[in-house]
Amino acid sequence: MRWVEQLTIGRIAIEVTEVGIQKVEFTEEAVGGERNHWTNECLAWLAQYFEGDTTPCDVPLVATGTEFQQKVWQALRTIPYGETRTYEGIAIQIGKPNAYRAVGNANNKNPWMILTPCHRVIGKNGKLVGYRGGLSFKEQLLVHERRHSH
C-alpha cells in the first residue's frame, strides 16, 4: 500500500506492508492512496517529529537491502537527534573504516528517509553532501533538529 501525505517540509510517500514500513520518500505525487495501521503509526510519528519530539522512530521497518546496507542503516539509527556523523565515522562504526564511499552509496539507498536519519550524515569537511531528497530538504531537517534539540 502507498500513501502520499503533504507535510510542512514537502510531500512524502509511505509504502507499507502488513508488518511495517517498507519505504518513506519525498515525492511529487498527488496526496492520497491506501492506508493501514502502519501508515497511521508512521504519520503520527512524523507529526510528533515535526513538532520537535526527539523520540527515535519505533515503527517496525521492513528489512530490505544487502547485509552491508542494513549495517549502515542500523548505524544511522544510532545518531542522536540534532547531531551529525561523517560517512567515514559510520564506516568506522560498522568496522569497515575504508568503506566510506560504500557507506555513502548505502545511505543513498536508505528506504526510510527521516525514520532512519540518513540526513544526519555529512561530509568529512562538515559540508552537506549527498541527500537523495535534495540538499535543501537535508538542511531543513538538520536546522529543525538543531532548533529542537536544546
Secondary structure, DSSP 8 states (H G I E B T S, - for coil): -EEEEEETTEEEEEEE-SSSEEEEEE--S-SEE---HHHHHHHHHHHHHHTT------S-B---S-HHHHHHHHHHTTS-TT--EEHHHHHHHTT-TT-HHHHHHHHHT-SBTTTS-GGGEE-TTS-----TT-HHHHHHHHHHHHHH--
